[in-house]
């Protein structure tokens, strides 16, 4: 993708790398939630669940409106290709299925500082680990959807949803770790045999 070997190396990553980076982040914020901010388990789980839900929506909106925005001009087209186009051209490239640290760390910092302006530190200590857990679930799910064979109905349906996005209609099916927002916001795939007429 790059003529420079160093830049090329920054665009590839083994799927396990996000786990080594972000599990300690989740652990740190969880520890501060209980030791420093004295959150009860009930309140921690509430804020953690909200973080998961907000990540789920973030994943959907990033994929739909940022990764699938088609800009004009050579430079912007190149940036779009680097961020997401390459994945659609080479969907089974195992080293480009999770976000490399060169992109995920700056994004994580931006999200942290954004949420830090909205939430008190004790709420953030429950919310942010939920948000980051959602991100990890997204990365690990995305890798698995491209490389695992599933037996369970849920995972088979999720894989079909994502493969349909890749190989049949990239204007729909933007949820990766969940189909929830596609169903709620009308970007799910039409079921066969269902009429489009109201």
C-alpha positions in Angstrom: 0.0 0.0 0.0 3.0 2.3 0.7 6.3 2.5 -1.2 8.0 3.2 2.2 8.6 0.0 4.2 8.2 1.8 7.6 4.8 3.3 6.6 3.8 -0.1 5.3 4.6 -1.7 8.6 2.4 0.8 10.4 -0.6 -0.2 8.4 -0.4 -3.9 9.3 -1.0 -5.6 12.7 -1.5 -9.0 14.1 -5.1 -9.4 15.4 -3.9 -10.0 19.0 -2.1 -6.6 19.3 -5.2 -4.6 20.3 -5.7 -7.0 23.2 -2.2 -6.3 24.6 -2.7 -2.5 24.3 -6.3 -2.1 25.5 -6.9 -4.8 28.1 -4.6 -2.9 30.5 -6.5 0.3 29.7 -9.8 -1.5 30.7 -8.1 -2.9 33.8 -6.7 0.5 34.8 -10.0 2.4 34.5 -11.9 -0.4 36.2 -9.4 -0.4 39.1 -9.8 3.4 39.5 -13.6 3.1 39.4 -13.5 0.9 42.5 -10.4 2.0 44.4 -10.4 5.8 43.7 -13.9 6.7 42.7 -15.7 4.2 45.0 -18.3 3.2 42.4 -20.7 0.5 43.5 -20.7 -2.6 41.3 -24.3 -1.7 40.2 -23.2 1.8 39.1 -20.1 0.5 37.5 -22.0 -2.0 35.4 -24.5 0.7 34.4 -21.9 3.0 33.1 -19.9 0.1 31.6 -23.1 -1.0 29.7 -23.7 2.6 28.5 -20.1 2.6 27.2 -20.7 -0.6 25.3 -23.9 0.9 23.8 -22.2 4.1 22.8 -19.3 2.2 21.2 -21.9 0.1 19.2 -23.4 3.3 17.8 -19.9 4.8 17.2 -18.9 1.7 15.3 -21.9 2.0 13.0 -21.7 5.7 12.3 -17.9 5.6 11.7 -18.3 2.7 9.3 -21.3 4.2 7.5 -20.4 7.9 7.3 -16.6 8.0 7.6 -15.3 4.8 6.2 -17.9 4.7 3.3 -17.7 8.4 2.5 -16.4 8.7 -1.0 -14.4 12.0 -1.4 -13.4 13.8 -4.5 -9.8 14.5 -5.5 -6.7 12.3 -5.7 -5.4 13.0 -2.2 -8.7 12.5 -0.4 -9.3 9.3 -2.4 -5.9 8.0 -1.4 -6.7 8.8 2.3 -10.0 7.0 2.0 -8.3 4.0 0.4 -5.7 3.8 3.2 -8.4 3.9 5.9 -11.0 1.5 4.5 -10.8 1.0 0.7 -7.9 -1.4 1.0 -10.0 -3.6 3.3 -12.7 -3.9 0.6 -10.1 -4.6 -2.1 -8.3 -7.2 0.0 -11.0 -8.4 2.6 -9.1 -11.4 3.8 -5.7 -9.8 4.4 -5.2 -11.1 8.0 -2.9 -8.2 8.9 -5.5 -5.5 7.9 -8.6 -6.8 9.8 -8.0 -5.0 13.1 -7.1 -1.3 13.5 -3.4 -0.8 13.7 -2.1 1.1 16.8 -0.9 4.0 14.6 -4.7 4.7 14.0 -6.4 3.3 17.1 -4.3 5.0 19.8 -4.8 8.6 18.4 -8.6 7.8 18.0 -8.7 6.3 21.6 -7.1 9.5 22.9 -9.5 11.7 21.0 -12.5 9.8 22.3 -11.1 9.8 25.9 -10.6 13.6 25.9 -14.1 14.1 24.3 -15.8 11.9 26.9 -13.7 13.6 29.6 -15.4 16.9 28.8 -18.8 15.4 29.1 -18.5 13.1 32.1 -17.3 13.4 35.7 -14.1 11.3 36.4 -16.0 8.8 38.5 -18.6 8.2 35.7 -15.8 8.1 33.1 -14.1 5.4 35.1 -17.0 3.1 34.4 -18.0 4.4 31.0 -14.6 4.3 29.2 -13.7 0.7 29.9 -17.1 -0.2 28.5 -16.4 1.8 25.4 -13.0 0.3 25.0 -14.4 -3.2 25.5 -16.9 -2.5 22.8 -14.0 -1.5 20.5 -12.1 -4.7 21.3 -15.2 -6.8 20.7 -15.5 -5.1 17.3 -11.9 -5.8 16.3 -12.0 -9.4 17.4 -15.4 -10.0 15.9 -14.2 -8.5 12.6 -11.2 -10.7 12.5 -13.3 -13.8 13.3 -16.0 -13.0 10.7 -13.3 -13.1 8.0 -11.4 -16.2 9.3 -13.6 -18.4 11.4 -16.3 -21.0 10.6 -19.2 -20.7 12.9 -21.8 -23.3 14.0 -24.0 -21.1 16.1 -27.0 -19.4 14.4 -26.1 -15.9 15.8 -22.5 -15.9 14.5 -23.5 -17.4 11.2 -26.1 -14.7 10.7 -23.6 -12.0 11.7 -21.0 -13.4 9.3 -23.6 -13.5 6.5 -24.5 -9.9 7.2 -20.9 -8.8 7.0 -20.0 -10.8 3.9 -23.1 -9.5 2.1 -21.8 -6.0 2.9 -18.4 -7.0 1.3 -19.5 -8.9 -1.7 -23.0 -7.8 -2.7 -24.0 -4.4 -1.4 -21.6 -2.1 0.5 -24.3 0.6 0.8 -25.9 -1.5 3.6 -24.9 -3.6 6.5 -22.6 -1.3 8.4 -22.8 -3.0 11.8 -19.9 -5.4 12.3 -20.2 -6.6 15.9 -23.9 -6.0 15.9 -26.8 -5.7 13.4 -28.8 -3.6 15.8 -28.3 -0.1 14.2 -28.8 -1.4 10.7 -32.2 -2.7 11.8 -33.1 0.5 13.6 -31.8 2.9 11.0 -33.0 1.1 7.8 -29.6 0.0 6.4 -30.2 -3.7 6.9 -30.4 -6.0 3.9 -33.9 -6.8 2.5 -35.1 -10.3 3.2 -35.7 -12.4 0.1 -39.3 -12.7 -0.8 -40.3 -9.4 1.1 -41.9 -6.9 -1.2 -40.5 -3.4 -1.3 -44.0 -2.0 -1.8 -45.8 -0.7 1.3 
